[in-house]
Amino acid sequence: MPAVQAVQYESLEKYRRNVGKAQIADLMANITGANVDLVSYDEVAKRIKTRQQIEMGTQMVPLDKIVGSVGRYRDFTRTFLPRPSINPERWARIDAIMHSMEGYPPIEVYKVGDVYFVRDGNHRVSVARANGLTHIEAYVTEIPTEVPLQMEDFERDQWIIKIERSEFLKETRLDEIRPGHGIEFTEPGRYQILLRHIQVHQYLRNLDLERAGSEHRLSLDEAVASWYDNIYLPVVDAIHRHKLLESFPNRTEADLYLWIAFHREQLARQYELAPLSPDAAVSTFAEFHSERPFELAVRTLKFGLHKALGDLDKPLGMSDAEFLESRERHAAGERTLFEAESEAESEAHSEEPNNDTLDEPQPDTDVRVSDAEALRMTV
């Protein structure tokens, strides 16, 4: 690029038009909740946990497969429209050069799966897209990953979910222990919560074994199988019996499992109930929640009517017999998961030595997090 470059009026006008498009895209994103930002390469690199790089040389790269940037991901939209923070003269000079005989050097990109991240050359990508080009010359460095990331994975954070799922399955070996388990989430952050559920289940079952005088302790594999068979599957079966997925057309069994688990703990604490059966948990959840606008409106009116009549002394969707039976079990000492955890944590703290420096790290302290507390992250 020459030291002195005349800025073409047409290039500046093109810049202004594209900034206007970026502002409209940002405004619509604020209204709809869509994410129109470029993806941060640093965030992706941190999650895929790889240090290997393969130099692939210079290639023609499809512009529509460039989804992110190393450092300038906030300065452009996902389609590389320039935001007002971009210097207009610099953008216009690059546009003028593109239409001259000079040309410009290849950009530099990282390739992760089937997509690319700009290491150097964000302005050139923006200008190229503004001029209707489909490809750009780039020096490509490939970052190998075990997770096959595709273009569609970068819509609504699906790439995060895909990586979290891979990490969850590697840690739990659920694919091997229970093939065809069908656990899928539609929002990021859920697999970590599910792993904590399994760890808490393992901790509590081992505590029960210890109190029963057994020397056996559940391994992680055994805990995964026990949690899936005795905790997860009964709730999923109840979800299908009550046809609850019809009220949540864009959600999965696993999504509903986490919501229902949190809902069950809330009701148990509010009404002093023993753990609700899967059917009771699902039926009471169905009375309060739906993603269909009409069903949601009906349930809101129904709840308001019961509240006005003072008829909320038990959860909606729960029979009198179920309610009394659960209250009796609670009075007899049956604990909810939250209560069991609180009791176990209190016992663990009471047994800890008073000295400031422990000879050995205390086992399982990282899993004594309340299941209900973990679930609050999902709502």
C-alpha positions in Angstrom: 0.0 0.0 0.0 1.6 3.3 -1.0 2.3 5.9 1.6 0.0 8.4 0.1 -3.3 7.1 -1.2 -6.2 9.2 -2.5 -9.4 8.2 -0.8 -12.1 7.6 -3.4 -15.4 9.2 -2.8 -17.2 6.0 -3.9 -15.2 4.0 -1.4 -16.2 6.3 1.5 -19.8 6.1 0.4 -19.6 2.3 0.3 -18.2 2.3 3.8 -21.0 4.5 5.1 -23.6 2.3 3.5 -22.1 -0.8 5.1 -21.8 0.8 8.5 -25.5 1.6 8.2 -26.3 -2.1 7.5 -24.2 -3.0 10.5 -26.2 -0.6 12.7 -29.5 -2.1 11.5 -28.2 -5.6 12.1 -27.2 -4.7 15.7 -30.6 -3.0 16.3 -32.4 -6.1 15.1 -30.2 -8.3 17.3 -31.1 -6.3 20.3 -34.8 -6.8 19.5 -34.6 -10.5 18.6 -31.8 -11.6 20.9 -29.8 -13.0 18.0 -26.0 -12.9 18.1 -24.5 -11.0 15.1 -21.0 -10.7 16.5 -18.0 -12.5 15.2 -16.8 -15.4 17.2 -13.7 -14.9 19.3 -10.9 -17.3 18.2 -9.3 -17.1 21.7 -12.5 -18.5 23.3 -12.7 -21.3 20.7 -9.0 -22.2 21.1 -9.4 -22.2 24.9 -12.3 -24.7 24.7 -10.8 -27.1 22.1 -7.6 -27.3 24.1 -5.2 -28.0 21.4 -1.7 -26.6 20.8 -0.8 -28.3 17.5 -0.7 -26.2 14.4 -0.3 -27.3 10.8 0.8 -24.8 8.2 -1.3 -25.3 5.1 0.1 -22.6 2.8 -1.8 -20.2 0.7 -5.3 -21.1 -0.4 -8.5 -19.5 -1.7 -10.8 -19.4 1.3 -14.7 -19.1 1.0 -15.6 -15.7 2.6 -18.8 -17.1 4.1 -16.9 -19.7 6.1 -14.9 -17.0 8.0 -16.9 -16.8 11.3 -14.5 -15.1 13.7 -11.4 -13.2 14.4 -8.4 -13.3 16.7 -8.6 -9.8 18.1 -11.1 -7.6 16.2 -14.2 -9.7 16.7 -16.2 -6.8 18.2 -15.4 -4.3 15.3 -17.3 -6.2 12.7 -20.6 -8.1 12.5 -20.8 -11.8 11.8 -20.9 -11.0 8.0 -18.0 -8.5 8.4 -20.0 -5.4 8.1 -17.9 -2.6 9.6 -19.1 -1.0 12.8 -18.6 2.8 13.5 -15.4 2.0 15.4 -13.7 1.2 12.1 -11.6 4.0 10.6 -13.4 5.1 7.4 -10.3 6.3 5.6 -8.5 3.0 6.2 -11.5 0.9 5.0 -11.9 3.2 2.0 -8.2 3.0 1.1 -8.4 -0.8 1.1 -11.5 -0.6 -1.1 -9.7 1.7 -3.5 -6.7 -0.7 -3.7 -9.0 -3.6 -4.5 -10.2 -1.8 -7.6 -6.7 -0.8 -8.7 -4.0 -2.9 -10.3 -1.9 -3.1 -7.1 -3.7 -5.8 -5.2 -3.0 -6.7 -1.6 -1.2 -9.6 0.2 -3.1 -12.7 1.4 -4.9 -12.5 4.7 -3.9 -14.9 7.5 -6.4 -17.3 9.0 -6.7 -20.2 11.4 -8.8 -23.1 10.2 -10.8 -25.0 12.9 -12.9 -27.8 11.6 -14.7 -26.4 8.5 -14.5 -22.7 9.5 -11.9 -19.9 9.6 -10.8 -17.2 11.9 -9.0 -14.1 10.8 -5.5 -13.7 12.3 -4.6 -10.7 10.1 -6.7 -9.0 7.5 -10.1 -8.2 9.0 -10.5 -5.0 6.9 -9.7 -6.9 3.7 -12.3 -9.5 4.5 -14.9 -6.7 5.1 -14.1 -4.9 1.9 -14.1 -8.1 -0.1 -17.5 -9.1 1.2 -18.8 -5.5 0.5 -17.7 -5.9 -3.1 -19.5 -9.2 -3.6 -16.5 -11.5 -3.7 -17.0 -15.1 -2.7 -13.3 -16.1 -2.0 -10.2 -14.5 -0.7 -6.5 -15.6 -0.8 -5.3 -16.5 2.6 -2.4 -18.1 4.4 -4.0 -21.0 6.3 -2.9 -22.5 9.6 -5.0 -25.5 10.6 -5.8 -26.2 14.2 -6.7 -29.9 14.6 -9.6 -30.7 16.9 -11.4 -33.9 17.9 -14.7 -32.1 17.6 -15.8 -31.7 13.9 -17.0 -28.1 13.9 -19.2 -27.1 11.0 -20.5 -23.7 9.7 -24.0 -24.4 11.2 -22.4 -25.0 14.7 -21.7 -21.3 15.0 -25.4 -20.4 14.9 -26.7 -19.8 18.5 -23.6 -21.1 20.2 -24.0 -24.7 18.9 -20.2 -25.0 18.7 -20.0 -24.5 22.5 -22.6 -27.2 23.1 -20.8 -29.6 20.7 -17.5 -29.2 22.6 -19.1 -29.4 26.0 -20.9 -32.6 24.9 -17.6 -34.1 23.7 -15.9 -33.3 27.1 -18.9 -34.7 29.0 -18.8 -38.0 27.1 -15.1 -38.3 27.5 -15.4 -37.8 31.3 -18.4 -40.0 31.9 -18.0 -42.6 29.1 -21.8 -42.5 28.9 -21.7 -43.6 25.3 -20.1 -46.8 26.3 -22.0 -47.3 29.6 -25.4 -46.6 28.1 -25.3 -46.6 24.3 -28.1 -44.7 22.8 -28.7 -42.6 25.8 -30.0 -39.7 23.7 -28.8 -36.9 26.0 -28.7 -33.6 24.0 -29.0 -30.0 25.1 -30.1 -26.9 23.2 -28.2 -24.4 25.5 -24.6 -24.2 26.5 -23.5 -24.9 30.1 -25.9 -27.8 30.7 -23.4 -30.7 30.4 -21.3 -29.3 33.2 -24.4 -29.2 35.4 -25.3 -32.8 34.4 -21.8 -33.9 35.3 -22.2 -32.3 38.8 -25.5 -34.1 39.2 -23.6 -37.4 38.6 -20.8 -36.4 41.0 -23.3 -35.5 43.7 -25.2 -38.7 43.1 -21.9 -40.7 43.5 -21.1 -38.8 46.7 -24.5 -39.3 48.3 -24.7 -43.0 47.3 -21.2 -43.6 48.7 -22.2 -41.8 51.9 -25.2 -44.2 52.2 -22.9 -47.2 51.7 -20.6 -45.9 54.4 -23.4 -45.4 56.8 -24.7 -48.9 56.0 -21.3 -50.4 56.9 -20.4 -51.4 53.4 -16.8 -51.3 52.2 -17.9 -50.9 48.6 -17.8 -47.4 47.0 -19.3 -46.5 43.6 -16.7 -45.8 40.9 -17.5 -43.1 38.5 -18.6 -45.6 35.9 -21.0 -47.2 38.4 -22.3 -43.8 39.5 -23.0 -42.9 35.8 -25.0 -46.1 35.3 -26.8 -45.6 38.7 -27.7 -42.0 38.0 -28.9 -42.7 34.4 -31.0 -45.8 35.4 -32.5 -44.5 38.7 -32.6 -40.7 38.4 -32.6 -39.7 34.7 -34.6 -42.4 32.9 -37.6 -42.3 35.3 -38.1 -38.6 34.7 -37.7 -39.0 30.9 -40.3 -41.8 30.9 -42.7 -39.5 32.8 -42.0 -36.7 30.3 -43.1 -39.0 27.5 -46.2 -40.3 29.4 -47.4 -36.8 29.9 -46.4 -35.8 26.3 -44.6 -32.8 27.7 -42.3 -32.4 24.7 -45.4 -31.3 22.7 -45.4 -28.1 24.8 -41.7 -27.5 24.2 -41.2 -28.2 20.5 -37.7 -26.8 20.4 -36.4 -28.5 23.5 -35.1 -32.0 24.3 -35.6 -34.6 27.0 -32.4 -33.5 28.7 -33.5 -29.8 28.7 -36.8 -30.7 30.4 -35.0 -33.1 32.9 -32.9 -30.2 34.3 -35.9 -27.9 34.5 -38.0 -30.5 36.2 -35.3 -31.4 38.7 -35.1 -27.8 39.8 -38.9 -27.5 39.8 -39.1 -30.6 42.0 -36.6 -29.2 44.6 -38.5 -25.9 44.6 -41.8 -27.5 45.4 -40.3 -29.8 48.0 -38.9 -26.9 49.9 -41.9 -24.6 49.5 -44.5 -27.2 50.7 -42.2 -29.3 53.0 -42.6 -32.4 50.8 -40.5 -35.6 50.4 -39.0 -36.1 47.0 -41.8 -36.1 44.4 -42.2 -39.1 42.1 -41.2 -38.5 38.5 -44.9 -38.4 37.5 -45.8 -35.9 40.2 -42.8 -33.7 39.3 -43.7 -33.8 35.6 -47.4 -33.2 36.1 -46.9 -30.2 38.4 -44.2 -28.8 36.1 -46.7 -29.1 33.2 -49.2 -26.9 35.1 -46.8 -24.0 35.3 -44.7 -24.1 32.2 -44.9 -24.1 28.4 -43.2 -22.5 25.5 -46.3 -22.3 23.4 -47.8 -18.8 23.7 -51.5 -20.0 23.9 -50.7 -22.7 26.5 -48.7 -20.2 28.5 -51.5 -17.7 28.5 -54.1 -20.4 29.6 -51.8 -21.5 32.4 -51.2 -18.0 33.6 -55.0 -17.4 33.7 -55.5 -20.7 35.5 -52.8 -19.9 38.1 -54.4 -16.4 38.7 -57.8 -18.0 39.2 -56.5 -20.5 41.7 -54.6 -17.7 43.5 -57.7 -15.5 43.7 -59.7 -18.4 45.1 -57.0 -19.1 47.7 -56.6 -22.6 46.3 -52.8 -22.8 46.3 -52.3 -24.8 49.5 -50.8 -27.6 47.4 -49.1 -27.6 43.9 -51.3 -27.5 40.9 -51.4 -30.8 39.1 -50.9 -32.9 42.3 -53.7 -34.9 43.8 -54.7 -34.6 47.4 -53.6 -38.2 48.0 -50.2 -37.6 46.5 -49.7 -34.4 48.5 -50.6 -35.9 51.8 -48.5 -39.0 51.2 -45.5 -36.8 50.3 -46.0 -34.6 53.4 -46.2 -37.8 55.6 -43.0 -39.1 54.1 -41.3 -35.8 54.7 -42.5 -35.7 58.4 -41.1 -39.3 58.8 -37.7 -38.0 57.8 -37.4 -38.7 54.1 -35.1 -36.2 52.5 -35.1 -34.3 49.3 -31.8 -34.2 47.4 -31.1 -30.6 48.6 -31.7 -31.7 52.2 -29.6 -34.8 51.9 -26.7 -32.7 50.4 -27.0 -30.1 53.2 -26.9 -32.8 55.8 -23.9 -34.5 54.2 -22.1 -31.2 53.9 -22.7 -30.3 57.5 -21.4 -33.7 58.6 -18.4 -33.3 56.4 -17.6 -29.9 57.9 -18.0 -31.1 61.4 -15.5 -33.8 60.8 -12.8 -31.5 59.3 -9.8 -30.8 61.5 -9.4 -27.4 63.0 -5.8 -26.8 61.9 -5.3 -24.5 59.0 -3.1 -26.9 57.0 -4.5 -30.3 56.2 -2.2 -33.2 55.6 -4.3 -34.5 52.7 -6.9 -32.8 50.5 -10.4 -33.6 51.5 -12.1 -35.9 49.0 -15.2 -34.9 47.1 -15.2 -31.3 48.3 -15.7 -30.1 44.8 -18.9 -32.0 44.3 -20.7 -31.0 47.5 -22.4 -28.2 45.6 -26.1 -28.1 46.0 -28.0 -29.7 43.1 -30.6 -27.0 43.4 -27.8 -24.3 43.3 -26.4 -25.9 40.2 -29.9 -26.0 38.6 -30.4 -22.2 39.2 -27.9 -21.7 36.4 -30.4 -23.2 34.0 -33.3 -20.8 34.5 
